[in-house]
Amino acid sequence: ATRNENFKLHYLGVALDICLSNGQKVTVNILTSDQTEDVLEAVATKLDLPDDLVGYFSLFLVREGVDGSLTFVRKLQEFELPYVSITSLRSSEFHIVLRKSYWDMSYDADVMDNRVGLNLLYTQTVSDIERGWILVNKDQHRQLKSLQEKGSKKEFIHLGQTLKYYGYIKFDPCITDFPEKGCQVIVSAGNNELNFHVKLPNEQMKEGSFKVTRMRCWRVTSSVSGGGVCVSAKCEVKLELAFEYLMSKDRLQWVTITSQQAIMMSICLQSMVDELMVKKSGGSIKKMLRKRHNGSIQRPDSQQTVKSPPLLDSPDPNREQIVKLSTKLSSVSLRGISASNSANDISANDFHGNYAFEGIGDDDL
């Protein structure tokens, strides 16, 4: 093949399957060079979802287990090429799923005003209940079944909104060092918090939540098992998410989660912070999605005037080299760290400062 022919391969038209929450596939015709937002818009067009609702949804890379369980790997990033991402994994276990991208359930009202939006939200709610992500007691289950039989989708969602873990993403069981090292935990992200369902060493179960507004910063780190250099293909990379949490008025504590979904957890935290800041500045979620104009990408005027608040500086003298904490997740930086986990092993890129961080007043204690 000539050089020109090789170049053309990058712009081939292809069919890409996008899954809805209920497993139904939507096939879109795209170019291999299309970015995430192009694919998202193609899915919206195919489903007849209006332009002003596209920003309420995102594409996620998931892995399906043999039992039908879903493991969220990550949200597809803005300038990623979804076709390349999915084909490079060379495994039928991986799918791209369309799911709502926001956390605040008050936005459900905007989505439900549209027939297609209502159907997408309804199938996601049904799916989350069936997977056990949303907790339902017998009485609630009976009410939901009755509404389902009547075809009352809006009422079904309204009842769903009152249930525990509605709108949360549930992660696979993993390990945490809170309240003590080596505890098994099931983490769920939603409602501007990380919820922990912890199994203590004495087999006792405890539940608690960490509010995103009380996380001063967080970081994702990777290390190779055994601390050595990875030589075999089977080498296991360990991922950790650690966040610094305001436990009480003047006590910050690091909490660590060891999970292969650490990147997805970090993406969830970042999107919660972004959403809080958009609301705080009086912006609209509709404008969180960048729109293309003549091939270039522009932000709506109203968003260009919103300035991000200054980032937090690190008060820890051991981390003087970190002047500003990074808040952007456009490129999650992962680097190996030694077992010592000292400040010198961590670069500023691993950090995500939280500009939605709030102190605690006496009233909160």
TIRO-901451 format. One record per residue (C-alpha): residue in three letters; x, y, z. Coordinates in steps of 0.2 Angstrom, whole numbers. Example, Ala and Ser with C-alpha at 12.3 -4.5 7.8 and 13.67 -1.06 7.14 Angstrom:
2
node residu: Ala&c1: 62&c2: -22&c3: 39;
node residu: Ser&c1: 68&c2: -5&c3: 36;
//
This chain:
365
node residu: Ala&c1: 0&c2: 0&c3: 0;
node residu: Thr&c1: 6&c2: 17&c3: -4;
node residu: Arg&c1: 8&c2: 30&c3: 10;
node residu: Asn&c1: -8&c2: 39&c3: 4;
node residu: Glu&c1: -18&c2: 23&c3: 5;
node residu: Asn&c1: -12&c2: 20&c3: 22;
node residu: Phe&c1: -17&c2: 38&c3: 27;
node residu: Lys&c1: -34&c2: 35&c3: 20;
node residu: Leu&c1: -37&c2: 20&c3: 31;
node residu: His&c1: -39&c2: 32&c3: 46;
node residu: Tyr&c1: -54&c2: 40&c3: 38;
node residu: Leu&c1: -64&c2: 24&c3: 34;
node residu: Gly&c1: -83&c2: 24&c3: 36;
node residu: Val&c1: -88&c2: 11&c3: 49;
node residu: Ala&c1: -103&c2: 4&c3: 59;
node residu: Leu&c1: -101&c2: 6&c3: 78;
node residu: Asp&c1: -113&c2: -2&c3: 90;
node residu: Ile&c1: -118&c2: 8&c3: 105;
node residu: Cys&c1: -128&c2: -1&c3: 119;
node residu: Leu&c1: -142&c2: 7&c3: 129;
node residu: Ser&c1: -145&c2: 3&c3: 147;
node residu: Asn&c1: -156&c2: -12&c3: 143;
node residu: Gly&c1: -144&c2: -20&c3: 132;
node residu: Gln&c1: -152&c2: -14&c3: 116;
node residu: Lys&c1: -139&c2: -10&c3: 102;
node residu: Val&c1: -140&c2: 6&c3: 92;
node residu: Thr&c1: -129&c2: 5&c3: 76;
node residu: Val&c1: -122&c2: 21&c3: 70;
node residu: Asn&c1: -112&c2: 25&c3: 54;
node residu: Ile&c1: -97&c2: 35&c3: 58;
node residu: Leu&c1: -79&c2: 38&c3: 53;
node residu: Thr&c1: -64&c2: 29&c3: 61;
node residu: Ser&c1: -57&c2: 47&c3: 65;
node residu: Asp&c1: -73&c2: 53&c3: 74;
node residu: Gln&c1: -71&c2: 59&c3: 91;
node residu: Thr&c1: -83&c2: 55&c3: 106;
node residu: Glu&c1: -94&c2: 70&c3: 103;
node residu: Asp&c1: -96&c2: 66&c3: 85;
node residu: Val&c1: -102&c2: 48&c3: 90;
node residu: Leu&c1: -113&c2: 55&c3: 104;
node residu: Glu&c1: -122&c2: 67&c3: 91;
node residu: Ala&c1: -123&c2: 52&c3: 79;
node residu: Val&c1: -132&c2: 42&c3: 92;
node residu: Ala&c1: -143&c2: 56&c3: 97;
node residu: Thr&c1: -148&c2: 59&c3: 78;
node residu: Lys&c1: -152&c2: 40&c3: 76;
node residu: Leu&c1: -163&c2: 40&c3: 92;
node residu: Asp&c1: -171&c2: 57&c3: 88;
node residu: Leu&c1: -164&c2: 64&c3: 104;
node residu: Pro&c1: -165&c2: 84&c3: 102;
node residu: Asp&c1: -149&c2: 93&c3: 101;
node residu: Asp&c1: -152&c2: 102&c3: 118;
node residu: Leu&c1: -153&c2: 86&c3: 127;
node residu: Val&c1: -137&c2: 78&c3: 120;
node residu: Gly&c1: -126&c2: 86&c3: 134;
node residu: Tyr&c1: -136&c2: 77&c3: 147;
node residu: Phe&c1: -129&c2: 60&c3: 141;
node residu: Ser&c1: -111&c2: 53&c3: 139;
node residu: Leu&c1: -103&c2: 37&c3: 132;
node residu: Phe&c1: -95&c2: 25&c3: 144;
node residu: Leu&c1: -83&c2: 11&c3: 141;
node residu: Val&c1: -89&c2: -5&c3: 151;
node residu: Arg&c1: -84&c2: -23&c3: 152;
node residu: Glu&c1: -98&c2: -36&c3: 153;
node residu: Gly&c1: -95&c2: -51&c3: 164;
node residu: Val&c1: -101&c2: -69&c3: 160;
node residu: Asp&c1: -115&c2: -66&c3: 172;
node residu: Gly&c1: -121&c2: -50&c3: 163;
node residu: Ser&c1: -114&c2: -39&c3: 177;
node residu: Leu&c1: -107&c2: -22&c3: 171;
node residu: Thr&c1: -90&c2: -15&c3: 176;
node residu: Phe&c1: -88&c2: 4&c3: 171;
node residu: Val&c1: -70&c2: 6&c3: 165;
node residu: Arg&c1: -72&c2: 25&c3: 161;
node residu: Lys&c1: -81&c2: 39&c3: 153;
node residu: Leu&c1: -75&c2: 42&c3: 135;
node residu: Gln&c1: -65&c2: 58&c3: 135;
node residu: Glu&c1: -69&c2: 73&c3: 124;
node residu: Phe&c1: -56&c2: 70&c3: 110;
node residu: Glu&c1: -55&c2: 51&c3: 111;
node residu: Leu&c1: -59&c2: 41&c3: 96;
node residu: Pro&c1: -72&c2: 28&c3: 102;
node residu: Tyr&c1: -70&c2: 17&c3: 87;
node residu: Val&c1: -51&c2: 15&c3: 90;
node residu: Ser&c1: -53&c2: 14&c3: 108;
node residu: Ile&c1: -65&c2: -1&c3: 107;
node residu: Thr&c1: -57&c2: -10&c3: 93;
node residu: Ser&c1: -40&c2: -9&c3: 101;
node residu: Leu&c1: -46&c2: -19&c3: 116;
node residu: Arg&c1: -49&c2: -34&c3: 104;
node residu: Ser&c1: -62&c2: -42&c3: 116;
node residu: Ser&c1: -80&c2: -44&c3: 114;
node residu: Glu&c1: -82&c2: -41&c3: 133;
node residu: Phe&c1: -81&c2: -22&c3: 131;
node residu: His&c1: -95&c2: -11&c3: 125;
node residu: Ile&c1: -99&c2: 7&c3: 123;
node residu: Val&c1: -114&c2: 12&c3: 133;
node residu: Leu&c1: -125&c2: 27&c3: 133;
node residu: Arg&c1: -130&c2: 34&c3: 150;
node residu: Lys&c1: -135&c2: 50&c3: 158;
node residu: Ser&c1: -120&c2: 60&c3: 162;
node residu: Tyr&c1: -126&c2: 71&c3: 176;
node residu: Trp&c1: -129&c2: 68&c3: 195;
node residu: Asp&c1: -142&c2: 81&c3: 201;
node residu: Met&c1: -159&c2: 72&c3: 199;
node residu: Ser&c1: -167&c2: 89&c3: 197;
node residu: Tyr&c1: -161&c2: 88&c3: 179;
node residu: Asp&c1: -172&c2: 73&c3: 176;
node residu: Ala&c1: -186&c2: 85&c3: 173;
node residu: Asp&c1: -178&c2: 92&c3: 158;
node residu: Val&c1: -175&c2: 75&c3: 150;
node residu: Met&c1: -192&c2: 68&c3: 154;
node residu: Asp&c1: -200&c2: 82&c3: 145;
node residu: Asn&c1: -195&c2: 74&c3: 129;
node residu: Arg&c1: -201&c2: 57&c3: 123;
node residu: Val&c1: -184&c2: 50&c3: 119;
node residu: Gly&c1: -176&c2: 57&c3: 134;
node residu: Leu&c1: -190&c2: 49&c3: 145;
node residu: Asn&c1: -187&c2: 32&c3: 137;
node residu: Leu&c1: -168&c2: 33&c3: 140;
node residu: Leu&c1: -170&c2: 38&c3: 158;
node residu: Tyr&c1: -184&c2: 25&c3: 161;
node residu: Thr&c1: -173&c2: 10&c3: 153;
node residu: Gln&c1: -158&c2: 16&c3: 164;
node residu: Thr&c1: -169&c2: 16&c3: 180;
node residu: Val&c1: -176&c2: -1&c3: 176;
node residu: Ser&c1: -159&c2: -8&c3: 172;
node residu: Asp&c1: -151&c2: -1&c3: 188;
node residu: Ile&c1: -165&c2: -8&c3: 199;
node residu: Glu&c1: -163&c2: -25&c3: 190;
node residu: Arg&c1: -144&c2: -25&c3: 193;
node residu: Gly&c1: -147&c2: -21&c3: 211;
node residu: Trp&c1: -139&c2: -4&c3: 210;
node residu: Ile&c1: -154&c2: 4&c3: 216;
node residu: Leu&c1: -161&c2: -4&c3: 232;
node residu: Val&c1: -180&c2: -8&c3: 232;
node residu: Asn&c1: -190&c2: -16&c3: 246;
node residu: Lys&c1: -205&c2: -28&c3: 243;
node residu: Asp&c1: -218&c2: -14&c3: 244;
node residu: Gln&c1: -209&c2: -2&c3: 232;
node residu: His&c1: -206&c2: -17&c3: 220;
node residu: Arg&c1: -225&c2: -20&c3: 220;
node residu: Gln&c1: -228&c2: -1&c3: 216;
node residu: Leu&c1: -215&c2: -1&c3: 203;
node residu: Lys&c1: -222&c2: -16&c3: 194;
node residu: Ser&c1: -239&c2: -9&c3: 194;
node residu: Leu&c1: -233&c2: 7&c3: 186;
node residu: Gln&c1: -223&c2: -3&c3: 174;
node residu: Glu&c1: -239&c2: -13&c3: 169;
node residu: Lys&c1: -248&c2: 4&c3: 166;
node residu: Gly&c1: -234&c2: 11&c3: 156;
node residu: Ser&c1: -233&c2: 25&c3: 168;
node residu: Lys&c1: -215&c2: 29&c3: 164;
node residu: Lys&c1: -214&c2: 47&c3: 172;
node residu: Glu&c1: -222&c2: 40&c3: 188;
node residu: Phe&c1: -210&c2: 26&c3: 188;
node residu: Ile&c1: -195&c2: 37&c3: 188;
node residu: His&c1: -203&c2: 49&c3: 201;
node residu: Leu&c1: -204&c2: 34&c3: 213;
node residu: Gly&c1: -187&c2: 28&c3: 207;
node residu: Gln&c1: -180&c2: 45&c3: 213;
node residu: Thr&c1: -185&c2: 42&c3: 231;
node residu: Leu&c1: -176&c2: 25&c3: 232;
node residu: Lys&c1: -158&c2: 23&c3: 239;
node residu: Tyr&c1: -144&c2: 24&c3: 227;
node residu: Tyr&c1: -155&c2: 31&c3: 213;
node residu: Gly&c1: -143&c2: 39&c3: 200;
node residu: Tyr&c1: -127&c2: 31&c3: 208;
node residu: Ile&c1: -114&c2: 21&c3: 198;
node residu: Lys&c1: -109&c2: 5&c3: 208;
node residu: Phe&c1: -92&c2: -1&c3: 208;
node residu: Asp&c1: -85&c2: -19&c3: 209;
node residu: Pro&c1: -80&c2: -24&c3: 227;
node residu: Cys&c1: -63&c2: -18&c3: 231;
node residu: Ile&c1: -51&c2: -14&c3: 246;
node residu: Thr&c1: -50&c2: 2&c3: 257;
node residu: Asp&c1: -39&c2: 8&c3: 272;
node residu: Phe&c1: -54&c2: 16&c3: 280;
node residu: Pro&c1: -59&c2: 14&c3: 295;
node residu: Glu&c1: -44&c2: 2&c3: 295;
node residu: Lys&c1: -32&c2: -6&c3: 283;
node residu: Gly&c1: -37&c2: -21&c3: 271;
node residu: Cys&c1: -56&c2: -18&c3: 273;
node residu: Gln&c1: -67&c2: -25&c3: 259;
node residu: Val&c1: -79&c2: -11&c3: 252;
node residu: Ile&c1: -92&c2: -8&c3: 239;
node residu: Val&c1: -91&c2: 10&c3: 233;
node residu: Ser&c1: -105&c2: 19&c3: 224;
node residu: Ala&c1: -104&c2: 36&c3: 217;
node residu: Gly&c1: -119&c2: 48&c3: 216;
node residu: Asn&c1: -127&c2: 63&c3: 225;
node residu: Asn&c1: -111&c2: 72&c3: 226;
node residu: Glu&c1: -103&c2: 58&c3: 237;
node residu: Leu&c1: -94&c2: 42&c3: 237;
node residu: Asn&c1: -104&c2: 29&c3: 247;
node residu: Phe&c1: -94&c2: 15&c3: 257;
node residu: His&c1: -102&c2: -1&c3: 262;
node residu: Val&c1: -88&c2: -8&c3: 272;
node residu: Lys&c1: -85&c2: -26&c3: 279;
node residu: Leu&c1: -74&c2: -24&c3: 294;
node residu: Pro&c1: -62&c2: -38&c3: 299;
node residu: Asn&c1: -74&c2: -44&c3: 313;
node residu: Glu&c1: -87&c2: -47&c3: 298;
node residu: Gln&c1: -97&c2: -32&c3: 304;
node residu: Met&c1: -105&c2: -22&c3: 290;
node residu: Lys&c1: -104&c2: -3&c3: 291;
node residu: Glu&c1: -110&c2: 11&c3: 279;
node residu: Gly&c1: -105&c2: 29&c3: 277;
node residu: Ser&c1: -103&c2: 43&c3: 264;
node residu: Phe&c1: -89&c2: 55&c3: 259;
node residu: Lys&c1: -95&c2: 71&c3: 252;
node residu: Val&c1: -86&c2: 78&c3: 237;
node residu: Thr&c1: -87&c2: 96&c3: 245;
node residu: Arg&c1: -76&c2: 90&c3: 259;
node residu: Met&c1: -63&c2: 82&c3: 249;
node residu: Arg&c1: -48&c2: 94&c3: 248;
node residu: Cys&c1: -40&c2: 85&c3: 233;
node residu: Trp&c1: -38&c2: 67&c3: 226;
node residu: Arg&c1: -25&c2: 57&c3: 216;
node residu: Val&c1: -24&c2: 42&c3: 206;
node residu: Thr&c1: -8&c2: 32&c3: 207;
node residu: Ser&c1: -2&c2: 15&c3: 199;
node residu: Ser&c1: 11&c2: 3&c3: 204;
node residu: Val&c1: 17&c2: -14&c3: 198;
node residu: Ser&c1: 14&c2: -28&c3: 209;
node residu: Gly&c1: 30&c2: -34&c3: 217;
node residu: Gly&c1: 37&c2: -16&c3: 215;
node residu: Gly&c1: 48&c2: -22&c3: 201;
node residu: Val&c1: 48&c2: -18&c3: 182;
node residu: Cys&c1: 35&c2: -27&c3: 172;
node residu: Val&c1: 42&c2: -40&c3: 160;
node residu: Ser&c1: 28&c2: -52&c3: 157;
node residu: Ala&c1: 12&c2: -49&c3: 148;
node residu: Lys&c1: 2&c2: -55&c3: 164;
node residu: Cys&c1: 10&c2: -41&c3: 175;
node residu: Glu&c1: -3&c2: -34&c3: 186;
node residu: Val&c1: -4&c2: -15&c3: 188;
node residu: Lys&c1: -12&c2: -10&c3: 204;
node residu: Leu&c1: -23&c2: 6&c3: 204;
node residu: Glu&c1: -27&c2: 17&c3: 219;
node residu: Leu&c1: -38&c2: 32&c3: 222;
node residu: Ala&c1: -34&c2: 42&c3: 237;
node residu: Phe&c1: -43&c2: 58&c3: 243;
node residu: Glu&c1: -39&c2: 70&c3: 257;
node residu: Tyr&c1: -55&c2: 72&c3: 268;
node residu: Leu&c1: -60&c2: 85&c3: 280;
node residu: Met&c1: -66&c2: 73&c3: 294;
node residu: Ser&c1: -69&c2: 87&c3: 307;
node residu: Lys&c1: -66&c2: 106&c3: 308;
node residu: Asp&c1: -47&c2: 105&c3: 308;
node residu: Arg&c1: -43&c2: 87&c3: 304;
node residu: Leu&c1: -39&c2: 81&c3: 286;
node residu: Gln&c1: -36&c2: 62&c3: 283;
node residu: Trp&c1: -31&c2: 53&c3: 268;
node residu: Val&c1: -43&c2: 38&c3: 263;
node residu: Thr&c1: -37&c2: 26&c3: 250;
node residu: Ile&c1: -47&c2: 14&c3: 238;
node residu: Thr&c1: -37&c2: 0&c3: 229;
node residu: Ser&c1: -48&c2: -4&c3: 214;
node residu: Gln&c1: -45&c2: -7&c3: 195;
node residu: Gln&c1: -59&c2: 6&c3: 193;
node residu: Ala&c1: -49&c2: 20&c3: 201;
node residu: Ile&c1: -49&c2: 30&c3: 185;
node residu: Met&c1: -68&c2: 29&c3: 183;
node residu: Met&c1: -70&c2: 34&c3: 202;
node residu: Ser&c1: -59&c2: 49&c3: 199;
node residu: Ile&c1: -69&c2: 54&c3: 183;
node residu: Cys&c1: -85&c2: 53&c3: 193;
node residu: Leu&c1: -78&c2: 65&c3: 207;
node residu: Gln&c1: -72&c2: 77&c3: 193;
node residu: Ser&c1: -89&c2: 77&c3: 185;
node residu: Met&c1: -97&c2: 80&c3: 201;
node residu: Val&c1: -86&c2: 95&c3: 205;
node residu: Asp&c1: -88&c2: 102&c3: 187;
node residu: Glu&c1: -107&c2: 101&c3: 189;
node residu: Leu&c1: -107&c2: 109&c3: 206;
node residu: Met&c1: -97&c2: 123&c3: 199;
node residu: Val&c1: -108&c2: 126&c3: 184;
node residu: Lys&c1: -123&c2: 127&c3: 195;
node residu: Lys&c1: -114&c2: 139&c3: 207;
node residu: Ser&c1: -110&c2: 150&c3: 193;
node residu: Gly&c1: -128&c2: 150&c3: 186;
node residu: Gly&c1: -123&c2: 141&c3: 171;
node residu: Ser&c1: -133&c2: 127&c3: 162;
node residu: Ile&c1: -129&c2: 109&c3: 160;
node residu: Lys&c1: -135&c2: 110&c3: 142;
node residu: Lys&c1: -120&c2: 121&c3: 139;
node residu: Met&c1: -107&c2: 109&c3: 147;
node residu: Leu&c1: -106&c2: 100&c3: 130;
node residu: Arg&c1: -95&c2: 109&c3: 117;
node residu: Lys&c1: -103&c2: 112&c3: 101;
node residu: Arg&c1: -95&c2: 111&c3: 84;
node residu: His&c1: -96&c2: 126&c3: 72;
node residu: Asn&c1: -88&c2: 125&c3: 55;
node residu: Gly&c1: -76&c2: 111&c3: 61;
node residu: Ser&c1: -69&c2: 122&c3: 76;
node residu: Ile&c1: -75&c2: 120&c3: 94;
node residu: Gln&c1: -82&c2: 134&c3: 103;
node residu: Arg&c1: -89&c2: 136&c3: 120;
node residu: Pro&c1: -106&c2: 146&c3: 121;
node residu: Asp&c1: -104&c2: 164&c3: 126;
node residu: Ser&c1: -112&c2: 162&c3: 143;
node residu: Gln&c1: -98&c2: 149&c3: 148;
node residu: Gln&c1: -84&c2: 159&c3: 142;
node residu: Thr&c1: -87&c2: 172&c3: 155;
node residu: Val&c1: -87&c2: 160&c3: 169;
node residu: Lys&c1: -70&c2: 160&c3: 177;
node residu: Ser&c1: -64&c2: 145&c3: 187;
node residu: Pro&c1: -60&c2: 149&c3: 206;
node residu: Pro&c1: -42&c2: 149&c3: 211;
node residu: Leu&c1: -36&c2: 131&c3: 214;
node residu: Leu&c1: -31&c2: 126&c3: 231;
node residu: Asp&c1: -13&c2: 127&c3: 236;
node residu: Ser&c1: -6&c2: 112&c3: 246;
node residu: Pro&c1: -3&c2: 117&c3: 265;
node residu: Asp&c1: 8&c2: 102&c3: 267;
node residu: Pro&c1: 26&c2: 108&c3: 269;
node residu: Asn&c1: 32&c2: 91&c3: 263;
node residu: Arg&c1: 24&c2: 94&c3: 246;
node residu: Glu&c1: 31&c2: 111&c3: 243;
node residu: Gln&c1: 35&c2: 107&c3: 225;
node residu: Ile&c1: 16&c2: 106&c3: 221;
node residu: Val&c1: 12&c2: 124&c3: 218;
node residu: Lys&c1: -5&c2: 121&c3: 210;
node residu: Leu&c1: -16&c2: 106&c3: 211;
node residu: Ser&c1: -22&c2: 100&c3: 194;
node residu: Thr&c1: -40&c2: 99&c3: 191;
node residu: Lys&c1: -42&c2: 94&c3: 174;
node residu: Leu&c1: -45&c2: 75&c3: 169;
node residu: Ser&c1: -43&c2: 77&c3: 151;
node residu: Ser&c1: -27&c2: 66&c3: 152;
node residu: Val&c1: -27&c2: 56&c3: 168;
node residu: Ser&c1: -8&c2: 54&c3: 172;
node residu: Leu&c1: -3&c2: 37&c3: 179;
node residu: Arg&c1: 14&c2: 34&c3: 184;
node residu: Gly&c1: 22&c2: 20&c3: 194;
node residu: Ile&c1: 26&c2: 24&c3: 213;
node residu: Ser&c1: 37&c2: 15&c3: 225;
node residu: Ala&c1: 30&c2: 7&c3: 240;
node residu: Ser&c1: 36&c2: 21&c3: 251;
node residu: Asn&c1: 23&c2: 32&c3: 243;
node residu: Ser&c1: 33&c2: 48&c3: 249;
node residu: Ala&c1: 30&c2: 65&c3: 242;
node residu: Asn&c1: 45&c2: 64&c3: 230;
node residu: Asp&c1: 37&c2: 49&c3: 221;
node residu: Ile&c1: 21&c2: 59&c3: 216;
node residu: Ser&c1: 20&c2: 72&c3: 202;
node residu: Ala&c1: 8&c2: 86&c3: 202;
node residu: Asn&c1: -1&c2: 78&c3: 188;
node residu: Asp&c1: -7&c2: 64&c3: 199;
node residu: Phe&c1: -17&c2: 77&c3: 209;
node residu: His&c1: -34&c2: 84&c3: 207;
node residu: Gly&c1: -37&c2: 100&c3: 217;
node residu: Asn&c1: -56&c2: 102&c3: 222;
node residu: Tyr&c1: -62&c2: 120&c3: 219;
node residu: Ala&c1: -79&c2: 115&c3: 226;
node residu: Phe&c1: -70&c2: 111&c3: 243;
node residu: Glu&c1: -79&c2: 119&c3: 257;
node residu: Gly&c1: -74&c2: 121&c3: 275;
node residu: Ile&c1: -84&c2: 115&c3: 290;
node residu: Gly&c1: -92&c2: 128&c3: 301;
node residu: Asp&c1: -97&c2: 124&c3: 319;
node residu: Asp&c1: -115&c2: 121&c3: 314;
node residu: Asp&c1: -109&c2: 106&c3: 304;
node residu: Leu&c1: -101&c2: 97&c3: 318;
//
